[in-house]
Amino acid sequence: MKDTKRTLKWFDITEYEKEAEYLCKMHKEGWRFLKATIPGIYKFEKCEPDDVVYQLDYNQEGSEYKAEYIQMFSDCGWEYAGEFVGYSYFRKPLKDMKGEEEIFSDEASKLEMMDRVYKGRMIPLIVMFLCCICPQLVMQAAGNYTANTVLFWMFVVLFLLYLLIFYRFAKKYKELKQRYN
């Protein structure tokens, strides 16, 4: 029997809770999370099935002080499980939980994390959108030759994709604010 397993699963940047639930489910089925890579490939290793809580934190600044950052969670009993595009993964056996099941102490902490996601992931996307996608779309629409038609439709697709990403993030962020306020 194989000792490792790879799965393809996609979570957007606001679905950190769903991602944590997925990792918990896999561990309960006997697959311990090892790492995640682009484009949503998760690597697991065979283990004894166990109830383990996984939590994610988005903190790009944590990478500057990685040892202290990991130690802070370790002091609270959380095992560092890895990092992927700004998110840090932590796990803790359910039997070791003392009533607290989340790395965030309150709702304000969750909103602060979403603010960090916004600053770390959404602002660069907005800049790319405004500085690259929009101007290129306008330039390709104004062109007269055949190559512009292909490029125009490519930029239309990118434009719509970016709008979808912005909409999903704004919707999720608004839901979190309403839930936690």
C-alpha positions as CSV (number, residue, x, y, z in Angstrom):
1,M,0.0,0.0,0.0
2,K,1.2,3.5,-0.8
3,D,2.5,5.6,2.1
4,T,1.8,8.9,0.4
5,K,-1.2,10.3,-1.5
6,R,-1.8,13.4,-3.6
7,T,-5.2,15.1,-4.0
8,L,-6.3,17.9,-6.2
9,K,-8.6,20.3,-4.3
10,W,-9.2,24.0,-4.9
11,F,-9.9,26.6,-2.2
12,D,-9.9,30.3,-2.8
13,I,-8.2,32.7,-0.4
14,T,-11.3,33.2,1.7
15,E,-12.1,29.5,2.2
16,Y,-9.5,28.8,4.9
17,E,-12.2,27.3,7.1
18,K,-13.3,24.8,4.4
19,E,-9.6,24.0,3.8
20,A,-9.0,23.3,7.5
21,E,-12.1,21.0,7.5
22,Y,-10.8,19.1,4.5
23,L,-7.5,18.5,6.2
24,C,-9.2,17.4,9.4
25,K,-11.3,14.9,7.4
26,M,-8.3,13.5,5.6
27,H,-6.5,13.0,8.9
28,K,-9.5,11.3,10.3
29,E,-9.3,9.0,7.3
30,G,-5.7,8.2,8.0
31,W,-3.9,10.8,5.9
32,R,-1.7,13.4,7.6
33,F,-1.1,16.6,5.7
34,L,2.4,17.2,4.5
35,K,2.3,20.1,2.1
36,A,0.3,22.0,-0.5
37,T,1.5,23.2,-3.9
38,I,0.1,25.1,-6.9
39,P,-2.5,24.4,-8.4
40,G,-4.2,23.0,-5.3
41,I,-2.3,19.7,-5.0
42,Y,-2.2,18.4,-1.4
43,K,0.3,15.8,-0.3
44,F,-0.5,13.4,2.5
45,E,1.3,10.6,4.3
46,K,-0.4,7.5,5.7
47,C,-1.0,7.7,9.5
48,E,-3.2,6.3,12.1
49,P,-6.7,7.7,11.8
50,D,-7.2,10.4,14.5
51,D,-9.3,13.4,15.3
52,V,-6.9,16.3,14.6
53,V,-7.9,19.9,14.3
54,Y,-6.2,21.9,11.6
55,Q,-6.1,25.7,11.6
56,L,-4.8,28.2,9.1
57,D,-3.3,31.6,9.6
58,Y,-2.4,34.1,7.0
59,N,0.6,36.1,8.0
60,Q,3.2,36.9,5.5
61,E,5.1,39.0,8.0
62,G,5.4,35.8,10.1
63,S,8.0,34.5,7.5
64,E,10.3,37.3,8.6
65,Y,10.3,36.0,12.2
66,K,9.5,32.4,11.4
67,A,11.1,30.8,14.4
68,E,9.3,33.2,16.9
69,Y,6.0,32.9,14.9
70,I,6.1,29.1,15.0
71,Q,7.2,29.0,18.6
72,M,4.3,31.2,19.6
73,F,1.8,28.6,18.3
74,S,3.9,25.7,19.6
75,D,3.7,27.2,23.1
76,C,-0.1,26.8,22.8
77,G,0.3,23.2,21.7
78,W,-0.1,23.7,17.9
79,E,2.2,21.8,15.6
80,Y,3.5,23.7,12.6
81,A,2.5,21.7,9.5
82,G,3.8,23.9,6.7
83,E,3.2,27.0,4.7
84,F,1.7,27.7,1.3
85,V,1.3,31.1,-0.4
86,G,1.1,33.1,2.8
87,Y,-1.0,30.7,4.8
88,S,0.6,28.8,7.7
89,Y,-0.9,25.4,8.6
90,F,-1.1,24.2,12.2
91,R,-2.6,21.1,13.7
92,K,-3.4,19.8,17.2
93,P,-5.0,16.5,18.3
94,L,-8.6,17.0,19.4
95,K,-7.8,15.1,22.7
96,D,-5.3,17.9,23.5
97,M,-7.8,20.6,23.1
98,K,-8.8,22.3,26.3
99,G,-12.0,23.8,25.1
100,E,-10.4,26.1,22.5
101,E,-10.6,24.8,19.0
102,E,-9.3,27.7,17.1
103,I,-6.0,29.6,17.0
104,F,-7.9,32.8,17.0
105,S,-8.9,34.1,20.4
106,D,-12.0,36.0,19.1
107,E,-13.9,37.3,16.0
108,A,-11.7,40.4,15.8
109,S,-8.7,38.2,15.2
110,K,-10.4,36.5,12.3
111,L,-11.2,39.8,10.8
112,E,-7.6,41.0,11.3
113,M,-6.5,37.9,9.4
114,M,-8.9,38.7,6.5
115,D,-7.4,42.2,6.5
116,R,-4.0,40.6,6.2
117,V,-5.3,38.5,3.3
118,Y,-6.7,41.7,1.7
119,K,-3.4,43.6,2.0
120,G,-1.2,40.6,1.0
121,R,-3.2,39.1,-1.8
122,M,-6.0,41.4,-3.0
123,I,-4.1,44.7,-3.2
124,P,-1.5,43.2,-5.6
125,L,-4.3,41.7,-7.7
126,I,-6.1,45.1,-7.8
127,V,-2.9,46.8,-8.9
128,M,-2.3,44.1,-11.6
129,F,-5.9,44.6,-12.7
130,L,-5.8,48.3,-12.9
131,C,-2.2,48.6,-14.3
132,C,-2.1,45.7,-16.7
133,I,-5.4,44.0,-17.5
134,C,-7.6,47.1,-18.0
135,P,-5.1,49.1,-20.1
136,Q,-4.4,46.0,-22.3
137,L,-8.1,45.4,-22.8
138,V,-8.6,49.0,-24.0
139,M,-5.5,48.8,-26.3
140,Q,-6.6,45.5,-27.8
141,A,-10.2,46.7,-28.3
142,A,-8.8,49.7,-30.3
143,G,-6.6,47.6,-32.5
144,N,-7.5,46.7,-36.1
145,Y,-5.6,43.6,-37.0
146,T,-6.4,39.9,-36.5
147,A,-4.0,39.2,-33.7
148,N,-5.8,41.8,-31.6
149,T,-9.0,39.8,-31.8
150,V,-7.4,36.8,-30.0
151,L,-5.6,39.1,-27.5
152,F,-8.8,41.1,-26.9
153,W,-10.8,38.0,-26.0
154,M,-7.9,36.7,-23.8
155,F,-8.0,40.0,-21.9
156,V,-11.8,39.9,-21.7
157,V,-11.5,36.5,-20.0
158,L,-8.8,37.8,-17.6
159,F,-11.0,40.9,-16.9
160,L,-14.0,38.7,-16.0
161,L,-11.8,36.3,-14.0
162,Y,-10.5,39.2,-11.9
163,L,-14.0,40.6,-11.4
164,L,-15.1,37.2,-10.2
165,I,-12.2,37.0,-7.7
166,F,-12.9,40.5,-6.4
167,Y,-16.6,39.7,-6.1
168,R,-16.0,36.4,-4.2
169,F,-13.6,38.1,-1.8
170,A,-15.8,41.1,-1.1
171,K,-18.9,38.8,-0.6
172,K,-17.0,36.5,1.8
173,Y,-15.4,39.5,3.7
174,K,-18.8,41.1,4.1
175,E,-20.3,37.8,5.4
176,L,-17.4,37.5,7.9
177,K,-17.9,41.1,9.1
178,Q,-21.6,40.5,9.6
179,R,-21.0,37.2,11.4
180,Y,-18.4,38.6,13.7
181,N,-19.9,42.0,14.5
